[in-house]
Amino acid sequence: MSLKRHLTPYLVPSIADLLQAALLCALFFTTPSQLLQDGDTGYHIRAGEVILRTGTVPLYDLFSQHAPPLPWTAHEWLAEVIMALVHQAAGMSGVVALYALLLALTFRLLFKALLSYGNGVLPAAAVTLTTLICSKMHWLARPHLFSFLFLVLFHYLLESWRSKGGGRLWLLPPLMLLWANLHGGFAAGFLLLGAYLAGTAAGMIGAAAGESAMVRGRIRQLLGVLLACLAATVVNPYGWRLLLFPLRLVSDRYLMDHVAEFLPPAVHGWPPFTWLLLVLITLFARSPRKAEPTELLLVLGFGYMALTSVRYIPLFGLVTAPALAARLDDLLQGSGRWGCRLREVSARLALLEQRARPPVWGAVAVAVVTAAAAAGLVRHAFDRHLMPVDAYQFVLRQGIKGKVFNSDEFGDYLIYRGYPDCRVFIDGRLDMYGAQRLREYNEVIEFRPGWDQVLQRYGIRWVIFEADSRFARFLEQRSEWQLVYRDKVAKVFLKKQVPR
């Protein structure tokens, strides 16, 4: 009996273990992988390889045909190096495993954080799954997934400090040092710090003299951490200029208005976000719990961001999860017979969660996926039904040379397959190309007056574009362009030689 009692915590998986293992295995063992639905993964790998080979982080573009080379802020350089190392060791399957693990750890940590705030297991699990579904639209093997994990870590440390006192705020500056070199989403960390600073300062209103002194001490503590985080951020290849990168990005109105992931969710239509908003508003209206100033600032601030740009929806879900879980927990406490039964179930699950302390099954899942990736038991690659895999193979077989005009979606894949021989016209680094080149690109694909002059000015010899695009159908009608390859994904055109 004693042996059984001793082994039970190791043999019975916790809910956090089940969540981590299920998400990790589902993302890794499902092919083709959802994580590879975007070609940006390819250029990140090649950028990391260049950094490893040269020992320096590039200040100028390496992958496009534009001359002189465009200034480039490779703000994701550390993530790209990690991706390149993993790719060298285990190929694209290793990269998929890396980002599947990042997502699994993010939602495991979110679930454990919600429990630590005093919520029941059922509300914590329900909110974690809701956030998971809401963020699914942006599950791609790209460095922004590091920001998901760091955002949850930052929020957990700040909320633990606010609600319990003490805490480990000293961890924030070293975390910011890493975050700032992994992805430009580090700016969200400063938004969190700003919200907690403003929320703490709001506690001065109507406070007694003794309480005011305590609040001032907490404000000084947060200000010190904020300054330390700012200092940590400038420890990067670009120094203080990295702090300006997020500001330059969001201030480029042409970019904000013409790039899909910067458009409002109403343009895309993402029902999980709509449902999350409705549930959050309903629970705030029904809950007797008074909203804390910090809580309101986070909900309103990140809510505004999510309403203006679809790329911020996952951040909104992750940041508002504690407020949602607390009010869902309140709802269960105040419900009748069904609420009583659900509380009983939640209490039993909490007991199970406490008994299964060592994360054995989560670790087993990580070991299995790592071994499968390293041994090549599961082979991941870009989906030939989404990327121009066969079309570019044709280009290589035929020895097609010269400058290419490509779609921005295909540019990243061409970098992955063709660099250094193939230099793209455009790719996913639209912030680097800027409004002028994005305008030229749009002039061509929308065949506005002068579109052909743009191609002549850049000396374009061949085109690769989405097969079902209006631009590809337009080129088929042009006598100066010859369609040499087509499949369901891409079409390839060659510029006909004009007789002299």
PELIN-V816047 format. One record per helix or strand. SS is the DSSP state (a for helix, b for strand). FROM is the first residue (numbers start at 1). LEN is the number of residues. Records with the same first field share a line. If there is no record, write none. Layout:
SS = FROM-LEN ; FROM-LEN
//
This chain:
a = 2-10 ; 15-15 ; 34-3 ; 40-15 ; 77-40 ; 121-18 ; 144-21 ; 171-12 ; 184-19 ; 209-25 ; 239-13 ; 253-6 ; 260-3 ; 265-4 ; 271-16 ; 293-16 ; 310-25 ; 337-19 ; 360-16 ; 389-10 ; 408-11 ; 430-16 ; 451-7 ; 470-7
b = 60-1 ; 64-1 ; 71-1 ; 403-4 ; 424-1 ; 460-7 ; 481-6 ; 490-6
//
